[in-house]
Amino acid sequence: MNFLRGVMGGPSAGPQPSGAETIQKLCDRVASSTLLDDRRDAVRALKSLSKKYRLEVGIQAMEHLVRVLQTDRSDSEIIGYALDTLYNVISNDLEEEEQEENSPKQVDDLGSQFTEIFIKQQENVTLLLTLVEEFDFHVRWPGVKLLTSLLKQQGPQVQQIILVSPMGVSRLMDLLADSREVIRNDGVLLLQQLTKSNAAIQKIVAFENAFERLLDIITEEGNSDGGIVVEDCLLLLQNLLKNNNSNQNFFKEGSYIQRMKPWFEVGDDNCGWSAQKVTNLHLMLQLVRVLVSPTNPPGATSSCQKAMFHCGLLQQLCTILMATGVPADILTETINTVSEVIRGCQMNQDYFASVNAPSNPPRPAIVVLLMSMVNERQPFVLRCAVLYCFQCFLYKNQKGQGEIVSTLLPSTIDGNSVSAGQLLCGGLFSTDSLSNWCAAVALAHALQENATLKEQLLRVQLATSIGNPPVSLLQQCTNILSQGSKVQTRVGLLMLLCTWLSNCSIAVTHFLHNPANIPFLTGQIAENLGEEEQLVQGLCALLLGISIYYNDNSLENYRKEKLKQLIEKRIGRENFIEKLGFISKHELYSRAAQKPQPSFSSPDHMMFDHEFTKLVKELEGVISKAIYKSSEEDKKEEEVKKTLEQHDNIVTHYKKVIREQDQELEELKQQVNTLKSQNEQLQTTVTQQVSQIQQHKDQYNLLKVQLGKDNQHHNSHSDTVQMNGIQVEEVSKLKEELEEWKNKHELLQGQLREKDSLIEKLKPVQLETGTEQSSQMSKSSVLEHNNELQKELEMLRTQIQLQSAEISKLQAENQKLQVMNTSADPALGDSSATAAKNLELEGRLVQEVKELKSEVKALSEEKASLKQHLDSSNSTVAILQDEKSKLQQEVAESKKEQDDLLVLLADQDQKLSALKNKLKDLGVPVEDEDDIESGDQADEDEDGDEEEQD
């Protein structure tokens, strides 16, 4: 407190002493009065004095006001006065006439100091959050303003207190849903301060449905035609999305990008835009750029770019781009926005290439923009924006690069229309140094990381003057360079040449083929020039280093070793490395390396391109090493490069093979899945058919029982009559159908007999027994296999027999039907029965005909099942025949093995007899051959018995 009193200094002449005394008395009344009305009047008086006597009220009354907030919450009026008073004390948003003229800085510091005192007790902020929840206008609105002021003065500290408070952020989100616009609008301002530079709070606010509510407010207020509320909502959206990948992804996944499209719907009459509309649209464009910023993760940027294309947002931006009457700053920001929406996205780049300006005849938007870039009358910021748009169009877009370069080639030049290539060449060789620089950088981006186009650009020929032969584009660039033009022009041309020659040996050879180029570079590097020329010297050193590093030694006079000797002789290696380092040490180089967008305070500072700084960073080190390398080291490096290239080719080949195999594997997996699904469907069909067959069998058995009962009834009533010949015809038809069934049955029996004969042929083959253990094992395995096949054949035969029995049953049932029909014939011939009996008989016969038809249908289904069994037996026979051929092959192999064993046995017998003779000569007793043969015979008998048992 004493410190704060010192801020004002000692008392001076005027009404201040009486004011301080009055404030002291009012504070005493607030602290000691027991009546609520008295306390309310005292707090009201403090509020009226708080603006004029801010320091005194803050020092003496803050503690009493906080106590009022704690104890008098039932009275909204006194709470509102207390909150207003604290707001006046803490807030620095005072009108100028109410500030003290002699100490404005001290007054500005008061808000921060009082805020620090207020938040020292964290429960004060928690209490304020509770009061903000109150619906009463006189409490909620001043509470929102006070909390906003606290966040302005001590943002990080207050943010941390709110973050740790239970449901602290969620309470404040309810302000956006307040029906009273003034509270809702101030709630937006509060959330702006709350979300500044705090990713945790930003995430909480986003997941509390902030995007939905803010976009609703913007729509209600009229989008870009809305007032300052739209501006505040857009600033809050920027806080939530900028540098916050989680919220950006949430915004995209929530389909909120689609809701941005109506913001950019402008009419045909674009004259007389209000300042607020320009501000709103500018912020809307910046919000789009936040989502597709090159500093975002590539995956997140790419997904947002695609979403903007699919929802039509890119198309809407291109409409603004080509519209007339759009303010210059909006047009510039739109160009920058379109640039980042298409940067590195092939789909968006292709669409942008197809956009035409509404001119007569229509021209591509790229051509119209390039016209503005090379026109020195256009604003500087607009020309920078067009250059950035062209760079983004070519970024990772080999197709677009090829289209631009093709407009320069002799075979594709169209004399009737202006092309992008012609505009770039015109800008490259104009008298405006800024146009030279922009055209050189744009052409360098058309060659970026594209060796094919670097070689094609060597074919470009330029007509210099009438009567003189054309010169190549490369030669013309070096000619202008040697003429000593402005520094900006020379820097642009040197950047173009360095980009062109890097990683392109053919271009290096063409450059070295001009005998004037190397002396010019060495002369520039060797001179001691001023500070402005040091940048040119560094770029000349870089170009000479590229000519050495990417030299393929195809020119005898300009081989790597000779160029390095030339540097050593005329410049000195240390001096060369020092001049090369001028580039990266330059201040403008550091600025350009920070971000892709060209942003320069003035045209004079336009020296370096962002992509070129990457090239310098990549080549500076390798060129420094290459200057000090000997010829032997160069040879070794060349060999290593060739080896690496071969290795890369091998790796590429195997990658291709693996890719193809993966594709084939994926196709096979799909086929397997298809077959599985088909198999499951077939299994389901089979199960259904089996259940249907069972149902039909049950119905058939039921019909048999009913038919037996009807037969008994016909036997007891023999006085049936033929009814107009209808039943006789039906019965005759049934007889014919039964005859057909008999014929079909005989045909099936014949097919079964053929299958039986094939089965008999496939009986297991008897294998000869051998004497050796290996042949016995092969025979036993063959026998086991044959036995298994025989069992399968027996099972198949059993199934066929069961089917035959089923057919026999059907035949027996057919015979019964025939007997029944024949027994009904005499009854049909009797014409003396009454009319009533005739009608009854007619009904019964009709019922019998229906039953017979159902039986015929059941028999046809049985026939279909028999055919299925025959088909399965056919496949089984084919499998058995295949097995038979395999068995015969195995038998042949086993016979061959037996023959080999017999030969070995004969050899052993010969050796054994020779040994016996030697033993006899030595007088050693030897067994007789008969004994051995008898023993062998016994072994053979035992083996035979074992085989029989098997």
ChimeraX attribute file (.defattr): number of C-alpha atoms within 10 A of each C-alpha:
attribute: neighborCount
match mode: 1-to-1
recipient: residues
	/A:1	9
	/A:2	7
	/A:3	7
	/A:4	15
	/A:5	12
	/A:6	9
	/A:7	14
	/A:8	14
	/A:9	8
	/A:10	7
	/A:11	8
	/A:12	9
	/A:13	6
	/A:14	8
	/A:15	8
	/A:16	14
	/A:17	12
	/A:18	10
	/A:19	16
	/A:20	17
	/A:21	12
	/A:22	15
	/A:23	22
	/A:24	17
	/A:25	13
	/A:26	23
	/A:27	24
	/A:28	16
	/A:29	19
	/A:30	24
	/A:31	17
	/A:32	11
	/A:33	14
	/A:34	10
	/A:35	10
	/A:36	13
	/A:37	11
	/A:38	15
	/A:39	22
	/A:40	22
	/A:41	16
	/A:42	22
	/A:43	29
	/A:44	20
	/A:45	17
	/A:46	27
	/A:47	24
	/A:48	14
	/A:49	19
	/A:50	22
	/A:51	19
	/A:52	17
	/A:53	19
	/A:54	22
	/A:55	22
	/A:56	22
	/A:57	26
	/A:58	24
	/A:59	16
	/A:60	17
	/A:61	26
	/A:62	20
	/A:63	14
	/A:64	17
	/A:65	24
	/A:66	18
	/A:67	15
	/A:68	22
	/A:69	22
	/A:70	15
	/A:71	10
	/A:72	15
	/A:73	14
	/A:74	10
	/A:75	14
	/A:76	18
	/A:77	16
	/A:78	25
	/A:79	27
	/A:80	24
	/A:81	26
	/A:82	27
	/A:83	29
	/A:84	25
	/A:85	28
	/A:86	27
	/A:87	25
	/A:88	25
	/A:89	28
	/A:90	27
	/A:91	23
	/A:92	18
	/A:93	11
	/A:94	13
	/A:95	8
	/A:96	9
	/A:97	7
	/A:98	10
	/A:99	17
	/A:100	12
	/A:101	10
	/A:102	8
	/A:103	11
	/A:104	11
	/A:105	11
	/A:106	12
	/A:107	19
	/A:108	16
	/A:109	14
	/A:110	21
	/A:111	26
	/A:112	19
	/A:113	15
	/A:114	22
	/A:115	21
	/A:116	17
	/A:117	15
	/A:118	19
	/A:119	17
	/A:120	12
	/A:121	10
	/A:122	14
	/A:123	13
	/A:124	16
	/A:125	20
	/A:126	18
	/A:127	13
	/A:128	19
	/A:129	22
	/A:130	15
	/A:131	24
	/A:132	24
	/A:133	16
	/A:134	14
	/A:135	12
	/A:136	13
	/A:137	15
	/A:138	17
	/A:139	24
	/A:140	24
	/A:141	24
	/A:142	24
	/A:143	26
	/A:144	26
	/A:145	22
	/A:146	24
	/A:147	21
	/A:148	24
	/A:149	24
	/A:150	28
	/A:151	22
	/A:152	22
	/A:153	22
	/A:154	16
	/A:155	18
	/A:156	17
	/A:157	16
	/A:158	21
	/A:159	23
	/A:160	13
	/A:161	15
	/A:162	20
	/A:163	17
	/A:164	11
	/A:165	15
	/A:166	10
	/A:167	11
	/A:168	17
	/A:169	21
	/A:170	14
	/A:171	13
	/A:172	21
	/A:173	22
	/A:174	15
	/A:175	25
	/A:176	20
	/A:177	14
	/A:178	14
	/A:179	9
	/A:180	12
	/A:181	13
	/A:182	12
	/A:183	20
	/A:184	21
	/A:185	19
	/A:186	20
	/A:187	23
	/A:188	24
	/A:189	19
	/A:190	24
	/A:191	26
	/A:192	23
	/A:193	22
	/A:194	29
	/A:195	24
	/A:196	19
	/A:197	17
	/A:198	17
	/A:199	19
	/A:200	12
	/A:201	20
	/A:202	27
	/A:203	19
	/A:204	18
	/A:205	21
	/A:206	20
	/A:207	14
	/A:208	15
	/A:209	11
	/A:210	21
	/A:211	21
	/A:212	14
	/A:213	15
	/A:214	20
	/A:215	19
	/A:216	13
	/A:217	20
	/A:218	21
	/A:219	18
	/A:220	11
	/A:221	15
	/A:222	13
	/A:223	23
	/A:224	24
	/A:225	18
	/A:226	17
	/A:227	16
	/A:228	15
	/A:229	19
	/A:230	29
	/A:231	22
	/A:232	21
	/A:233	24
	/A:234	24
	/A:235	19
	/A:236	24
	/A:237	22
	/A:238	22
	/A:239	22
	/A:240	30
	/A:241	22
	/A:242	19
	/A:243	17
	/A:244	20
	/A:245	18
	/A:246	15
	/A:247	22
	/A:248	22
	/A:249	16
	/A:250	16
	/A:251	20
	/A:252	17
	/A:253	13
	/A:254	12
	/A:255	12
	/A:256	15
	/A:257	18
	/A:258	16
	/A:259	14
	/A:260	21
	/A:261	17
	/A:262	15
	/A:263	19
	/A:264	17
	/A:265	15
	/A:266	15
	/A:267	9
	/A:268	10
	/A:269	11
	/A:270	12
	/A:271	11
	/A:272	9
	/A:273	13
	/A:274	10
	/A:275	8
	/A:276	16
	/A:277	18
	/A:278	17
	/A:279	17
	/A:280	26
	/A:281	22
	/A:282	20
	/A:283	23
	/A:284	24
	/A:285	21
	/A:286	19
	/A:287	21
	/A:288	22
	/A:289	21
	/A:290	21
	/A:291	30
	/A:292	26
	/A:293	20
	/A:294	18
	/A:295	12
	/A:296	17
	/A:297	11
	/A:298	12
	/A:299	9
	/A:300	17
	/A:301	26
	/A:302	21
	/A:303	16
	/A:304	21
	/A:305	25
	/A:306	17
	/A:307	19
	/A:308	24
	/A:309	18
	/A:310	13
	/A:311	16
	/A:312	14
	/A:313	25
	/A:314	22
	/A:315	19
	/A:316	18
	/A:317	22
	/A:318	20
	/A:319	18
	/A:320	19
	/A:321	20
	/A:322	18
	/A:323	17
	/A:324	14
	/A:325	14
	/A:326	20
	/A:327	13
	/A:328	12
	/A:329	14
	/A:330	18
	/A:331	21
	/A:332	20
	/A:333	21
	/A:334	23
	/A:335	26
	/A:336	23
	/A:337	25
	/A:338	28
	/A:339	25
	/A:340	26
	/A:341	31
	/A:342	27
	/A:343	27
	/A:344	21
	/A:345	20
	/A:346	20
	/A:347	12
	/A:348	21
	/A:349	23
	/A:350	15
	/A:351	14
	/A:352	20
	/A:353	15
	/A:354	12
	/A:355	17
	/A:356	18
	/A:357	20
	/A:358	14
	/A:359	10
	/A:360	6
	/A:361	8
	/A:362	11
	/A:363	17
	/A:364	17
	/A:365	19
	/A:366	21
	/A:367	20
	/A:368	20
	/A:369	23
	/A:370	24
	/A:371	20
	/A:372	16
	/A:373	27
	/A:374	25
	/A:375	16
	/A:376	16
	/A:377	9
	/A:378	12
	/A:379	13
	/A:380	16
	/A:381	19
	/A:382	20
	/A:383	24
	/A:384	22
	/A:385	25
	/A:386	24
	/A:387	26
	/A:388	24
	/A:389	26
	/A:390	23
	/A:391	23
	/A:392	24
	/A:393	29
	/A:394	26
	/A:395	22
	/A:396	20
	/A:397	19
	/A:398	17
	/A:399	12
	/A:400	18
	/A:401	20
	/A:402	17
	/A:403	14
	/A:404	22
	/A:405	20
	/A:406	20
	/A:407	18
	/A:408	25
	/A:409	16
	/A:410	12
	/A:411	8
	/A:412	10
	/A:413	15
	/A:414	12
	/A:415	7
	/A:416	6
	/A:417	10
	/A:418	15
	/A:419	22
	/A:420	22
	/A:421	21
	/A:422	17
	/A:423	18
	/A:424	26
	/A:425	17
	/A:426	15
	/A:427	25
	/A:428	27
	/A:429	18
	/A:430	15
	/A:431	14
	/A:432	16
	/A:433	22
	/A:434	26
	/A:435	24
	/A:436	26
	/A:437	29
	/A:438	28
	/A:439	29
	/A:440	27
	/A:441	28
	/A:442	24
	/A:443	24
	/A:444	24
	/A:445	25
	/A:446	28
	/A:447	25
	/A:448	24
	/A:449	18
	/A:450	18
	/A:451	17
	/A:452	11
	/A:453	19
	/A:454	23
	/A:455	17
	/A:456	16
	/A:457	19
	/A:458	18
	/A:459	15
	/A:460	17
	/A:461	18
	/A:462	17
	/A:463	13
	/A:464	11
	/A:465	8
	/A:466	7
	/A:467	7
	/A:468	8
	/A:469	10
	/A:470	14
	/A:471	14
	/A:472	14
	/A:473	18
	/A:474	20
	/A:475	17
	/A:476	17
	/A:477	18
	/A:478	19
	/A:479	13
	/A:480	15
	/A:481	20
	/A:482	15
	/A:483	9
	/A:484	10
	/A:485	13
	/A:486	14
	/A:487	18
	/A:488	23
	/A:489	26
	/A:490	27
	/A:491	27
	/A:492	29
	/A:493	24
	/A:494	24
	/A:495	25
	/A:496	24
	/A:497	23
	/A:498	23
	/A:499	26
	/A:500	27
	/A:501	24
	/A:502	22
	/A:503	19
	/A:504	21
	/A:505	21
	/A:506	18
	/A:507	24
	/A:508	24
	/A:509	19
	/A:510	15
	/A:511	20
	/A:512	19
	/A:513	14
	/A:514	11
	/A:515	11
	/A:516	13
	/A:517	18
	/A:518	20
	/A:519	11
	/A:520	14
	/A:521	18
	/A:522	19
	/A:523	14
	/A:524	21
	/A:525	26
	/A:526	17
	/A:527	12
	/A:528	10
	/A:529	12
	/A:530	8
	/A:531	10
	/A:532	9
	/A:533	15
	/A:534	21
	/A:535	24
	/A:536	24
	/A:537	28
	/A:538	24
	/A:539	28
	/A:540	28
	/A:541	27
	/A:542	27
	/A:543	23
	/A:544	25
	/A:545	28
	/A:546	25
	/A:547	28
	/A:548	23
	/A:549	22
	/A:550	19
	/A:551	23
	/A:552	17
	/A:553	15
	/A:554	12
	/A:555	13
	/A:556	8
	/A:557	13
	/A:558	21
	/A:559	16
	/A:560	25
	/A:561	17
	/A:562	15
	/A:563	19
	/A:564	22
	/A:565	14
	/A:566	17
	/A:567	22
	/A:568	16
	/A:569	10
	/A:570	14
	/A:571	18
	/A:572	15
	/A:573	18
	/A:574	14
	/A:575	15
	/A:576	25
	/A:577	21
	/A:578	14
	/A:579	21
	/A:580	28
	/A:581	21
	/A:582	18
	/A:583	25
	/A:584	17
	/A:585	11
	/A:586	13
	/A:587	10
	/A:588	16
	/A:589	20
	/A:590	15
	/A:591	17
	/A:592	21
	/A:593	19
	/A:594	11
	/A:595	14
	/A:596	16
	/A:597	21
	/A:598	19
	/A:599	16
	/A:600	16
	/A:601	9
	/A:602	9
	/A:603	14
	/A:604	11
	/A:605	13
	/A:606	20
	/A:607	22
	/A:608	23
	/A:609	25
	/A:610	18
	/A:611	19
	/A:612	21
	/A:613	19
	/A:614	11
	/A:615	15
	/A:616	20
	/A:617	13
	/A:618	11
	/A:619	15
	/A:620	18
	/A:621	11
	/A:622	13
	/A:623	22
	/A:624	20
	/A:625	11
	/A:626	17
	/A:627	22
	/A:628	13
	/A:629	14
	/A:630	13
	/A:631	13
	/A:632	9
	/A:633	12
	/A:634	15
	/A:635	11
	/A:636	12
	/A:637	13
	/A:638	13
	/A:639	12
	/A:640	12
	/A:641	12
	/A:642	12
	/A:643	12
	/A:644	12
	/A:645	12
	/A:646	12
	/A:647	12
	/A:648	12
	/A:649	12
	/A:650	12
	/A:651	12
	/A:652	12
	/A:653	12
	/A:654	12
	/A:655	12
	/A:656	12
	/A:657	12
	/A:658	12
	/A:659	12
	/A:660	12
	/A:661	12
	/A:662	12
	/A:663	12
	/A:664	12
	/A:665	12
	/A:666	12
	/A:667	12
	/A:668	12
	/A:669	12
	/A:670	12
	/A:671	12
	/A:672	12
	/A:673	12
	/A:674	12
	/A:675	12
	/A:676	12
	/A:677	12
	/A:678	12
	/A:679	12
	/A:680	12
	/A:681	12
	/A:682	12
	/A:683	12
	/A:684	12
	/A:685	12
	/A:686	12
	/A:687	12
	/A:688	12
	/A:689	13
	/A:690	13
	/A:691	12
	/A:692	12
	/A:693	16
	/A:694	12
	/A:695	12
	/A:696	19
	/A:697	15
	/A:698	12
	/A:699	14
	/A:700	17
	/A:701	12
	/A:702	11
	/A:703	17
	/A:704	15
	/A:705	10
	/A:706	13
	/A:707	17
	/A:708	12
	/A:709	11
	/A:710	15
	/A:711	16
	/A:712	10
	/A:713	11
	/A:714	17
	/A:715	13
	/A:716	8
	/A:717	12
	/A:718	15
	/A:719	20
	/A:720	24
	/A:721	24
	/A:722	20
	/A:723	16
	/A:724	9
	/A:725	10
	/A:726	12
	/A:727	19
	/A:728	17
	/A:729	11
	/A:730	16
	/A:731	21
	/A:732	13
	/A:733	12
	/A:734	20
	/A:735	17
	/A:736	11
	/A:737	14
	/A:738	19
	/A:739	13
	/A:740	12
	/A:741	20
	/A:742	16
	/A:743	12
	/A:744	13
	/A:745	18
	/A:746	12
	/A:747	12
	/A:748	18
	/A:749	15
	/A:750	12
	/A:751	12
	/A:752	18
	/A:753	12
	/A:754	12
	/A:755	18
	/A:756	17
	/A:757	10
	/A:758	15
	/A:759	19
	/A:760	12
	/A:761	12
	/A:762	18
	/A:763	15
	/A:764	18
	/A:765	15
	/A:766	11
	/A:767	16
	/A:768	12
	/A:769	16
	/A:770	20
	/A:771	15
	/A:772	13
	/A:773	9
	/A:774	13
	/A:775	20
	/A:776	19
	/A:777	12
	/A:778	16
	/A:779	21
	/A:780	15
	/A:781	12
	/A:782	20
	/A:783	18
	/A:784	14
	/A:785	15
	/A:786	20
	/A:787	15
	/A:788	13
	/A:789	18
	/A:790	18
	/A:791	12
	/A:792	14
	/A:793	21
	/A:794	13
	/A:795	12
	/A:796	18
	/A:797	17
	/A:798	12
	/A:799	14
	/A:800	20
	/A:801	13
	/A:802	12
	/A:803	16
	/A:804	17
	/A:805	12
	/A:806	14
	/A:807	21
	/A:808	13
	/A:809	12
	/A:810	19
	/A:811	16
	/A:812	12
	/A:813	14
	/A:814	21
	/A:815	14
	/A:816	13
	/A:817	19
	/A:818	17
	/A:819	11
	/A:820	17
	/A:821	17
	/A:822	12
	/A:823	15
	/A:824	22
	/A:825	16
	/A:826	14
	/A:827	18
	/A:828	19
	/A:829	13
	/A:830	13
	/A:831	14
	/A:832	9
	/A:833	14
	/A:834	11
	/A:835	11
	/A:836	9
	/A:837	14
	/A:838	18
	/A:839	14
	/A:840	11
	/A:841	21
	/A:842	19
	/A:843	12
	/A:844	14
	/A:845	20
	/A:846	14
	/A:847	12
	/A:848	19
	/A:849	16
	/A:850	13
	/A:851	17
	/A:852	19
	/A:853	14
	/A:854	16
	/A:855	21
	/A:856	17
	/A:857	13
	/A:858	18
	/A:859	18
	/A:860	13
	/A:861	14
	/A:862	19
	/A:863	17
	/A:864	12
	/A:865	16
	/A:866	18
	/A:867	13
	/A:868	12
	/A:869	16
	/A:870	17
	/A:871	12
	/A:872	13
	/A:873	19
	/A:874	13
	/A:875	12
	/A:876	16
	/A:877	18
	/A:878	13
	/A:879	11
	/A:880	20
	/A:881	16
	/A:882	11
	/A:883	16
	/A:884	19
	/A:885	11
	/A:886	12
	/A:887	18
	/A:888	14
	/A:889	12
	/A:890	15
	/A:891	19
	/A:892	12
	/A:893	14
	/A:894	20
	/A:895	17
	/A:896	13
	/A:897	15
	/A:898	20
	/A:899	13
	/A:900	11
	/A:901	17
	/A:902	15
	/A:903	11
	/A:904	11
	/A:905	14
	/A:906	11
	/A:907	11
	/A:908	12
	/A:909	12
	/A:910	11
	/A:911	12
	/A:912	12
	/A:913	12
	/A:914	12
	/A:915	12
	/A:916	17
	/A:917	14
	/A:918	12
	/A:919	13
	/A:920	12
	/A:921	10
	/A:922	9
	/A:923	9
	/A:924	10
	/A:925	10
	/A:926	10
	/A:927	8
	/A:928	9
	/A:929	10
	/A:930	9
	/A:931	10
	/A:932	11
	/A:933	11
	/A:934	11
	/A:935	12
	/A:936	13
	/A:937	12
	/A:938	12
	/A:939	13
	/A:940	15
	/A:941	12
	/A:942	12
	/A:943	16
	/A:944	13
	/A:945	11
	/A:946	10
	/A:947	13
	/A:948	8
	/A:949	7
	/A:950	9
